Amino acid sequence: MELCVVSIRQWMKTNMLKLNDDKTEILIIHPKSAHHTFFLEV
């Protein structure tokens, strides 16, 4: 997950944008058929 955020942050920097850490949320979307449980520590 961290690598994904780093990639997004780099893309935004390249396009003269800034990621606001205080307002940034992560939304995980998956199909109903995916019944995997995982733990995410932020």
N, CA, C, O and CB atoms as a CASP TS submission, in Angstrom:
PFRMAT TS
TARGET T0000
AUTHOR 0000-0000-0000
METHOD Language model
MODEL 1
PARENT N/A
ATOM      1  N   MET     1       0.832  -1.179   0.000  1.00  0.00           N
ATOM      2  CA  MET     1       0.000   0.000   0.000  1.00  0.00           C
ATOM      3  C   MET     1       0.882   1.251   0.000  1.00  0.00           C
ATOM      4  O   MET     1       0.585   2.239  -0.671  1.00  0.00           O
ATOM      5  CB  MET     1      -0.949  -0.007   1.213  1.00  0.00           C
ATOM      6  N   GLU     2       1.953   1.186   0.754  1.00  0.00           N
ATOM      7  CA  GLU     2       2.858   2.343   0.836  1.00  0.00           C
ATOM      8  C   GLU     2       3.445   2.692  -0.528  1.00  0.00           C
ATOM      9  O   GLU     2       3.562   3.867  -0.876  1.00  0.00           O
ATOM     10  CB  GLU     2       3.991   2.065   1.833  1.00  0.00           C
ATOM     11  N   LEU     3       3.810   1.680  -1.293  1.00  0.00           N
ATOM     12  CA  LEU     3       4.367   1.908  -2.630  1.00  0.00           C
ATOM     13  C   LEU     3       3.350   2.614  -3.532  1.00  0.00           C
ATOM     14  O   LEU     3       3.715   3.469  -4.339  1.00  0.00           O
ATOM     15  CB  LEU     3       4.803   0.570  -3.267  1.00  0.00           C
ATOM     16  N   CYS     4       2.102   2.259  -3.391  1.00  0.00           N
ATOM     17  CA  CYS     4       1.034   2.892  -4.170  1.00  0.00           C
ATOM     18  C   CYS     4       0.931   4.378  -3.817  1.00  0.00           C
ATOM     19  O   CYS     4       0.822   5.220  -4.708  1.00  0.00           O
ATOM     20  CB  CYS     4      -0.322   2.182  -3.918  1.00  0.00           C
ATOM     21  N   VAL     5       0.965   4.697  -2.538  1.00  0.00           N
ATOM     22  CA  VAL     5       0.884   6.098  -2.100  1.00  0.00           C
ATOM     23  C   VAL     5       2.099   6.878  -2.584  1.00  0.00           C
ATOM     24  O   VAL     5       1.971   8.033  -2.989  1.00  0.00           O
ATOM     25  CB  VAL     5       0.775   6.184  -0.559  1.00  0.00           C
ATOM     26  N   VAL     6       3.260   6.268  -2.547  1.00  0.00           N
ATOM     27  CA  VAL     6       4.482   6.921  -3.033  1.00  0.00           C
ATOM     28  C   VAL     6       4.353   7.223  -4.523  1.00  0.00           C
ATOM     29  O   VAL     6       4.744   8.300  -4.974  1.00  0.00           O
ATOM     30  CB  VAL     6       5.727   6.030  -2.768  1.00  0.00           C
ATOM     31  N   SER     7       3.814   6.290  -5.280  1.00  0.00           N
ATOM     32  CA  SER     7       3.620   6.499  -6.719  1.00  0.00           C
ATOM     33  C   SER     7       2.646   7.637  -6.990  1.00  0.00           C
ATOM     34  O   SER     7       2.878   8.466  -7.870  1.00  0.00           O
ATOM     35  CB  SER     7       3.114   5.215  -7.381  1.00  0.00           C
ATOM     36  N   ILE     8       1.571   7.673  -6.240  1.00  0.00           N
ATOM     37  CA  ILE     8       0.583   8.747  -6.400  1.00  0.00           C
ATOM     38  C   ILE     8       1.199  10.088  -6.038  1.00  0.00           C
ATOM     39  O   ILE     8       1.003  11.082  -6.737  1.00  0.00           O
ATOM     40  CB  ILE     8      -0.662   8.480  -5.529  1.00  0.00           C
ATOM     41  N   ARG     9       1.945  10.107  -4.941  1.00  0.00           N
ATOM     42  CA  ARG     9       2.592  11.353  -4.507  1.00  0.00           C
ATOM     43  C   ARG     9       3.567  11.864  -5.573  1.00  0.00           C
ATOM     44  O   ARG     9       3.626  13.066  -5.832  1.00  0.00           O
ATOM     45  CB  ARG     9       3.336  11.136  -3.169  1.00  0.00           C
ATOM     46  N   GLN    10       4.327  10.961  -6.189  1.00  0.00           N
ATOM     47  CA  GLN    10       5.275  11.342  -7.232  1.00  0.00           C
ATOM     48  C   GLN    10       4.547  11.883  -8.457  1.00  0.00           C
ATOM     49  O   GLN    10       4.961  12.889  -9.034  1.00  0.00           O
ATOM     50  CB  GLN    10       6.150  10.145  -7.623  1.00  0.00           C
ATOM     51  N   TRP    11       3.457  11.215  -8.858  1.00  0.00           N
ATOM     52  CA  TRP    11       2.669  11.684 -10.000  1.00  0.00           C
ATOM     53  C   TRP    11       2.129  13.086  -9.736  1.00  0.00           C
ATOM     54  O   TRP    11       2.163  13.952 -10.610  1.00  0.00           O
ATOM     55  CB  TRP    11       1.507  10.712 -10.296  1.00  0.00           C
ATOM     56  N   MET    12       1.632  13.296  -8.526  1.00  0.00           N
ATOM     57  CA  MET    12       1.086  14.611  -8.177  1.00  0.00           C
ATOM     58  C   MET    12       2.177  15.679  -8.198  1.00  0.00           C
ATOM     59  O   MET    12       1.950  16.789  -8.680  1.00  0.00           O
ATOM     60  CB  MET    12       0.419  14.564  -6.791  1.00  0.00           C
ATOM     61  N   LYS    13       3.346  15.350  -7.684  1.00  0.00           N
ATOM     62  CA  LYS    13       4.462  16.299  -7.687  1.00  0.00           C
ATOM     63  C   LYS    13       4.855  16.662  -9.117  1.00  0.00           C
ATOM     64  O   LYS    13       5.107  17.828  -9.420  1.00  0.00           O
ATOM     65  CB  LYS    13       5.674  15.713  -6.934  1.00  0.00           C
ATOM     66  N   THR    14       4.907  15.663  -9.993  1.00  0.00           N
ATOM     67  CA  THR    14       5.237  15.886 -11.400  1.00  0.00           C
ATOM     68  C   THR    14       4.228  16.830 -12.056  1.00  0.00           C
ATOM     69  O   THR    14       4.581  17.611 -12.939  1.00  0.00           O
ATOM     70  CB  THR    14       5.280  14.550 -12.158  1.00  0.00           C
ATOM     71  N   ASN    15       2.976  16.750 -11.617  1.00  0.00           N
ATOM     72  CA  ASN    15       1.909  17.572 -12.180  1.00  0.00           C
ATOM     73  C   ASN    15       1.601  18.805 -11.326  1.00  0.00           C
ATOM     74  O   ASN    15       0.520  19.388 -11.405  1.00  0.00           O
ATOM     75  CB  ASN    15       0.656  16.740 -12.345  1.00  0.00           C
ATOM     76  N   MET    16       2.584  19.178 -10.510  1.00  0.00           N
ATOM     77  CA  MET    16       2.499  20.367  -9.659  1.00  0.00           C
ATOM     78  C   MET    16       1.279  20.357  -8.732  1.00  0.00           C
ATOM     79  O   MET    16       0.605  21.373  -8.560  1.00  0.00           O
ATOM     80  CB  MET    16       2.463  21.605 -10.523  1.00  0.00           C
ATOM     81  N   LEU    17       1.015  19.203  -8.147  1.00  0.00           N
ATOM     82  CA  LEU    17      -0.067  19.046  -7.180  1.00  0.00           C
ATOM     83  C   LEU    17       0.530  18.577  -5.863  1.00  0.00           C
ATOM     84  O   LEU    17       1.674  18.127  -5.817  1.00  0.00           O
ATOM     85  CB  LEU    17      -1.148  18.043  -7.693  1.00  0.00           C
ATOM     86  N   LYS    18      -0.244  18.684  -4.799  1.00  0.00           N
ATOM     87  CA  LYS    18       0.247  18.277  -3.489  1.00  0.00           C
ATOM     88  C   LYS    18      -0.803  17.414  -2.797  1.00  0.00           C
ATOM     89  O   LYS    18      -1.989  17.742  -2.796  1.00  0.00           O
ATOM     90  CB  LYS    18       0.600  19.512  -2.622  1.00  0.00           C
ATOM     91  N   LEU    19      -0.358  16.323  -2.218  1.00  0.00           N
ATOM     92  CA  LEU    19      -1.228  15.429  -1.473  1.00  0.00           C
ATOM     93  C   LEU    19      -1.338  15.942  -0.040  1.00  0.00           C
ATOM     94  O   LEU    19      -0.327  16.096   0.645  1.00  0.00           O
ATOM     95  CB  LEU    19      -0.694  13.965  -1.509  1.00  0.00           C
ATOM     96  N   ASN    20      -2.562  16.204   0.415  1.00  0.00           N
ATOM     97  CA  ASN    20      -2.789  16.686   1.772  1.00  0.00           C
ATOM     98  C   ASN    20      -2.982  15.470   2.681  1.00  0.00           C
ATOM     99  O   ASN    20      -4.040  14.841   2.662  1.00  0.00           O
ATOM    100  CB  ASN    20      -4.031  17.648   1.837  1.00  0.00           C
ATOM    101  N   ASP    21      -1.974  15.143   3.467  1.00  0.00           N
ATOM    102  CA  ASP    21      -2.020  13.959   4.326  1.00  0.00           C
ATOM    103  C   ASP    21      -3.148  14.015   5.352  1.00  0.00           C
ATOM    104  O   ASP    21      -3.676  12.972   5.738  1.00  0.00           O
ATOM    105  CB  ASP    21      -0.701  13.794   5.039  1.00  0.00           C
ATOM    106  N   ASP    22      -3.524  15.207   5.797  1.00  0.00           N
ATOM    107  CA  ASP    22      -4.592  15.341   6.791  1.00  0.00           C
ATOM    108  C   ASP    22      -5.970  15.016   6.211  1.00  0.00           C
ATOM    109  O   ASP    22      -6.887  14.666   6.953  1.00  0.00           O
ATOM    110  CB  ASP    22      -4.596  16.752   7.359  1.00  0.00           C
ATOM    111  N   LYS    23      -6.116  15.130   4.903  1.00  0.00           N
ATOM    112  CA  LYS    23      -7.417  14.901   4.270  1.00  0.00           C
ATOM    113  C   LYS    23      -7.450  13.647   3.398  1.00  0.00           C
ATOM    114  O   LYS    23      -8.495  13.307   2.843  1.00  0.00           O
ATOM    115  CB  LYS    23      -7.791  16.096   3.436  1.00  0.00           C
ATOM    116  N   THR    24      -6.327  12.967   3.276  1.00  0.00           N
ATOM    117  CA  THR    24      -6.244  11.810   2.390  1.00  0.00           C
ATOM    118  C   THR    24      -6.768  10.555   3.081  1.00  0.00           C
ATOM    119  O   THR    24      -6.391  10.246   4.211  1.00  0.00           O
ATOM    120  CB  THR    24      -4.800  11.595   1.928  1.00  0.00           C
ATOM    121  N   GLU    25      -7.645   9.839   2.379  1.00  0.00           N
ATOM    122  CA  GLU    25      -8.176   8.574   2.866  1.00  0.00           C
ATOM    123  C   GLU    25      -7.954   7.515   1.799  1.00  0.00           C
ATOM    124  O   GLU    25      -7.855   7.826   0.612  1.00  0.00           O
ATOM    125  CB  GLU    25      -9.687   8.696   3.229  1.00  0.00           C
ATOM    126  N   ILE    26      -7.876   6.282   2.223  1.00  0.00           N
ATOM    127  CA  ILE    26      -7.703   5.171   1.293  1.00  0.00           C
ATOM    128  C   ILE    26      -8.997   4.371   1.273  1.00  0.00           C
ATOM    129  O   ILE    26      -9.530   4.008   2.321  1.00  0.00           O
ATOM    130  CB  ILE    26      -6.483   4.269   1.693  1.00  0.00           C
ATOM    131  N   LEU    27      -9.491   4.103   0.080  1.00  0.00           N
ATOM    132  CA  LEU    27     -10.700   3.316  -0.098  1.00  0.00           C
ATOM    133  C   LEU    27     -10.325   2.046  -0.853  1.00  0.00           C
ATOM    134  O   LEU    27      -9.789   2.102  -1.959  1.00  0.00           O
ATOM    135  CB  LEU    27     -11.803   4.125  -0.857  1.00  0.00           C
ATOM    136  N   ILE    28     -10.612   0.913  -0.244  1.00  0.00           N
ATOM    137  CA  ILE    28     -10.302  -0.365  -0.871  1.00  0.00           C
ATOM    138  C   ILE    28     -11.601  -0.939  -1.430  1.00  0.00           C
ATOM    139  O   ILE    28     -12.568  -1.149  -0.699  1.00  0.00           O
ATOM    140  CB  ILE    28      -9.631  -1.356   0.146  1.00  0.00           C
ATOM    141  N   ILE    29     -11.604  -1.189  -2.738  1.00  0.00           N
ATOM    142  CA  ILE    29     -12.789  -1.709  -3.419  1.00  0.00           C
ATOM    143  C   ILE    29     -12.459  -3.099  -3.951  1.00  0.00           C
ATOM    144  O   ILE    29     -11.409  -3.314  -4.557  1.00  0.00           O
ATOM    145  CB  ILE    29     -13.250  -0.754  -4.577  1.00  0.00           C
ATOM    146  N   HIS    30     -13.369  -4.033  -3.716  1.00  0.00           N
ATOM    147  CA  HIS    30     -13.165  -5.393  -4.203  1.00  0.00           C
ATOM    148  C   HIS    30     -14.512  -5.998  -4.577  1.00  0.00           C
ATOM    149  O   HIS    30     -15.551  -5.541  -4.100  1.00  0.00           O
ATOM    150  CB  HIS    30     -12.445  -6.264  -3.138  1.00  0.00           C
ATOM    151  N   PRO    31     -14.503  -7.012  -5.417  1.00  0.00           N
ATOM    152  CA  PRO    31     -15.763  -7.664  -5.786  1.00  0.00           C
ATOM    153  C   PRO    31     -16.334  -8.446  -4.606  1.00  0.00           C
ATOM    154  O   PRO    31     -15.588  -8.869  -3.723  1.00  0.00           O
ATOM    155  CB  PRO    31     -15.554  -8.601  -6.990  1.00  0.00           C
ATOM    156  N   LYS    32     -17.644  -8.638  -4.587  1.00  0.00           N
ATOM    157  CA  LYS    32     -18.289  -9.387  -3.512  1.00  0.00           C
ATOM    158  C   LYS    32     -17.721 -10.795  -3.376  1.00  0.00           C
ATOM    159  O   LYS    32     -17.673 -11.349  -2.278  1.00  0.00           O
ATOM    160  CB  LYS    32     -19.786  -9.459  -3.751  1.00  0.00           C
ATOM    161  N   SER    33     -17.295 -11.366  -4.491  1.00  0.00           N
ATOM    162  CA  SER    33     -16.791 -12.740  -4.468  1.00  0.00           C
ATOM    163  C   SER    33     -15.447 -12.872  -3.753  1.00  0.00           C
ATOM    164  O   SER    33     -15.029 -13.982  -3.427  1.00  0.00           O
ATOM    165  CB  SER    33     -16.662 -13.257  -5.878  1.00  0.00           C
ATOM    166  N   ALA    34     -14.776 -11.764  -3.511  1.00  0.00           N
ATOM    167  CA  ALA    34     -13.478 -11.805  -2.825  1.00  0.00           C
ATOM    168  C   ALA    34     -13.714 -11.741  -1.317  1.00  0.00           C
ATOM    169  O   ALA    34     -13.994 -10.676  -0.768  1.00  0.00           O
ATOM    170  CB  ALA    34     -12.553 -10.627  -3.293  1.00  0.00           C
ATOM    171  N   HIS    35     -13.601 -12.869  -0.668  1.00  0.00           N
ATOM    172  CA  HIS    35     -13.853 -12.947   0.774  1.00  0.00           C
ATOM    173  C   HIS    35     -12.546 -13.031   1.553  1.00  0.00           C
ATOM    174  O   HIS    35     -12.432 -13.803   2.505  1.00  0.00           O
ATOM    175  CB  HIS    35     -14.738 -14.160   1.099  1.00  0.00           C
ATOM    176  N   HIS    36     -11.580 -12.248   1.154  1.00  0.00           N
ATOM    177  CA  HIS    36     -10.287 -12.267   1.816  1.00  0.00           C
ATOM    178  C   HIS    36     -10.289 -11.268   2.965  1.00  0.00           C
ATOM    179  O   HIS    36     -10.808 -10.159   2.839  1.00  0.00           O
ATOM    180  CB  HIS    36      -9.152 -11.951   0.818  1.00  0.00           C
ATOM    181  N   THR    37      -9.713 -11.667   4.065  1.00  0.00           N
ATOM    182  CA  THR    37      -9.547 -10.780   5.205  1.00  0.00           C
ATOM    183  C   THR    37      -8.091 -10.336   5.238  1.00  0.00           C
ATOM    184  O   THR    37      -7.182 -11.151   5.082  1.00  0.00           O
ATOM    185  CB  THR    37      -9.961 -11.481   6.544  1.00  0.00           C
ATOM    186  N   PHE    38      -7.878  -9.054   5.438  1.00  0.00           N
ATOM    187  CA  PHE    38      -6.515  -8.559   5.539  1.00  0.00           C
ATOM    188  C   PHE    38      -6.477  -7.446   6.566  1.00  0.00           C
ATOM    189  O   PHE    38      -7.502  -6.850   6.894  1.00  0.00           O
ATOM    190  CB  PHE    38      -5.994  -8.065   4.169  1.00  0.00           C
ATOM    191  N   PHE    39      -5.306  -7.179   7.060  1.00  0.00           N
ATOM    192  CA  PHE    39      -5.116  -6.145   8.057  1.00  0.00           C
ATOM    193  C   PHE    39      -4.205  -5.078   7.477  1.00  0.00           C
ATOM    194  O   PHE    39      -3.199  -5.385   6.838  1.00  0.00           O
ATOM    195  CB  PHE    39      -4.532  -6.728   9.368  1.00  0.00           C
ATOM    196  N   LEU    40      -4.562  -3.838   7.703  1.00  0.00           N
ATOM    197  CA  LEU    40      -3.798  -2.718   7.176  1.00  0.00           C
ATOM    198  C   LEU    40      -3.437  -1.800   8.331  1.00  0.00           C
ATOM    199  O   LEU    40      -4.315  -1.294   9.030  1.00  0.00           O
ATOM    200  CB  LEU    40      -4.595  -1.955   6.080  1.00  0.00           C
ATOM    201  N   GLU    41      -2.157  -1.589   8.524  1.00  0.00           N
ATOM    202  CA  GLU    41      -1.695  -0.691   9.576  1.00  0.00           C
ATOM    203  C   GLU    41      -1.193   0.586   8.928  1.00  0.00           C
ATOM    204  O   GLU    41      -0.322   0.554   8.059  1.00  0.00           O
ATOM    205  CB  GLU    41      -0.582  -1.352  10.443  1.00  0.00           C
ATOM    206  N   VAL    42      -1.749   1.709   9.357  1.00  0.00           N
ATOM    207  CA  VAL    42      -1.377   3.002   8.777  1.00  0.00           C
ATOM    208  C   VAL    42      -0.663   3.828   9.817  1.00  0.00           C
ATOM    209  O   VAL    42      -0.261   4.957   9.539  1.00  0.00           O
ATOM    210  CB  VAL    42      -2.614   3.758   8.244  1.00  0.00           C
TER
END
